[in-house]
Amino acid sequence: MKEPRTQHLKNHASIDPMFHFLAAGLLLFSLILGVTVFVQSLHKDRDLLIGLWMLVVSVVLIVIALKSRLYPLKVQDRVIRLEERLRLAMVLPEHLRHRIDELTEDQLIALRFASDEEVPELVHEALEKKLNRLQIKQRIQNWRADHWRV
C-alpha cells in the first residue's frame, strides 16, 4: 500500500483531477457552447428556444456540480469541528478549556493540523489575536496530516 505523503502548509490542499480538471473543464466548455449557441440564435434567426435552453442547462449543471462538491465539504467541516472540540477538551490546560466555544469554525478547522503539543499556544494566540485559518496554519511547526479530506 502506498505511504501517504508528508503534509505541510504548501501541499495540504487536495486536487481531484476527475472533478477539478475533467468535470470542471467539460462544464466550462458546455457553458461557452451554450452562450455561443444562444448569441447565434439571437443574430441568425435560429431557434431562440434551443439556444436559451442550452444556456440554462449549462448553468444548471454548473450549479449542481458546485453544490454536490460543497455539501460534503460542509458536512466534513461540521465533523472536524466536533473532533477538534473533543480533542481540545482533552489536551488544553484548564484555563483554556472553558474558552473552546470562543473559537470560530475557521480556527477549529485550521487547528486540526497542529500537534497536541503546540495546540495550547496556538489556541491562546488564535483567541487573543483573532487569527484566521491561514494565520494559524502558518504558525504550525509540527504538522498533523489530514489524508481524509474530501
C-alpha positions in Angstrom: 0.0 0.0 0.0 1.3 3.5 -0.9 2.6 5.5 2.1 0.7 8.8 2.4 2.8 11.9 1.6 4.0 14.2 4.3 1.7 17.2 4.5 2.6 20.8 5.2 1.1 24.2 4.6 2.0 24.3 0.9 0.7 20.9 -0.1 -2.2 20.0 2.2 -4.9 21.1 -0.2 -6.1 18.3 -2.4 -7.0 18.3 -6.0 -9.3 15.7 -7.5 -8.4 15.6 -11.2 -11.7 14.0 -12.2 -13.6 16.9 -10.7 -11.2 19.8 -10.9 -10.0 19.2 -14.4 -12.2 16.8 -16.3 -15.7 17.7 -15.0 -15.0 21.4 -14.5 -13.4 21.7 -17.9 -16.3 20.0 -19.6 -18.8 22.1 -17.7 -16.9 25.3 -18.7 -16.9 24.1 -22.3 -20.6 23.4 -22.1 -21.2 26.9 -20.8 -19.2 28.5 -23.5 -21.0 26.5 -26.1 -24.4 27.4 -24.5 -23.5 31.1 -24.6 -22.3 30.8 -28.2 -25.4 29.0 -29.4 -27.7 31.4 -27.6 -25.9 34.5 -29.1 -26.0 33.0 -32.6 -29.7 32.3 -32.1 -30.2 36.0 -31.4 -28.4 37.1 -34.5 -29.1 34.5 -37.1 -32.8 33.8 -36.6 -32.1 30.3 -35.3 -34.4 28.7 -32.9 -34.1 31.0 -29.9 -35.7 28.4 -27.5 -32.9 25.9 -28.2 -30.2 28.5 -27.6 -31.8 29.6 -24.4 -32.3 26.0 -23.3 -28.6 25.1 -23.9 -27.6 28.1 -21.8 -29.9 27.3 -19.0 -28.9 23.6 -18.9 -25.2 24.6 -18.8 -25.8 26.9 -15.9 -27.9 24.3 -14.0 -25.2 21.7 -14.5 -22.5 24.0 -13.1 -24.7 24.8 -10.1 -25.4 21.1 -9.5 -21.7 20.3 -9.7 -20.7 23.0 -7.3 -23.4 22.1 -4.8 -22.6 18.4 -5.0 -19.0 19.4 -4.1 -19.8 21.9 -1.4 -22.4 19.9 0.6 -20.0 17.1 1.6 -17.3 19.7 2.5 -19.8 21.5 4.8 -20.6 18.2 6.5 -16.9 17.4 6.8 -16.3 20.8 8.4 -19.0 20.0 11.0 -17.3 16.7 11.8 -13.9 18.4 12.1 -15.4 21.0 14.5 -16.7 18.2 16.7 -13.5 16.2 16.5 -11.4 19.3 17.4 -13.7 20.3 20.3 -13.3 16.8 21.7 -9.5 16.8 21.2 -9.1 20.3 22.7 -11.1 19.3 25.7 -8.5 16.6 26.3 -5.3 18.4 25.5 -5.9 22.0 26.6 -5.0 23.2 30.1 -7.9 24.1 32.4 -7.5 27.9 31.9 -8.1 27.5 28.1 -10.6 24.6 28.1 -13.5 26.8 29.1 -12.8 29.0 26.0 -13.2 26.3 23.4 -16.6 27.7 22.4 -15.0 31.0 21.5 -13.1 29.5 18.7 -14.6 30.1 15.2 -15.2 27.4 12.7 -12.2 28.5 10.6 -10.0 28.4 13.7 -11.1 24.9 14.7 -10.6 23.7 11.1 -7.1 25.1 11.0 -6.2 23.7 14.4 -6.7 20.2 13.3 -3.3 20.3 11.6 -1.5 21.3 14.8 0.2 18.7 17.0 -1.1 18.2 20.6 2.0 19.8 22.0 1.6 23.1 20.1 -2.2 23.3 20.3 -2.4 25.2 23.7 -0.2 28.0 22.5 -2.0 28.2 19.1 -5.4 28.3 20.8 -4.3 31.1 23.1 -2.9 33.0 20.2 -5.9 32.4 18.0 -8.3 33.7 20.7 -6.2 36.7 21.7 -5.1 37.8 18.2 -8.3 36.7 16.4 -6.2 34.7 13.9 -7.8 33.4 10.8 -7.4 29.9 9.2 -4.3 30.8 7.2 -2.5 32.6 10.0 -3.0 29.6 12.3 -1.7 27.2 9.6 1.3 29.4 9.0 2.3 29.1 12.7 2.1 25.3 12.9 5.5 23.7 13.4 4.5 20.0 13.8 2.0 19.4 11.0 -0.6 16.7 11.7 -1.6 15.3 8.3 -5.3 15.0 7.3 -5.5 12.5 4.5 -9.2 12.0 4.8 -10.3 15.4 3.5 -12.8 15.2 0.6 
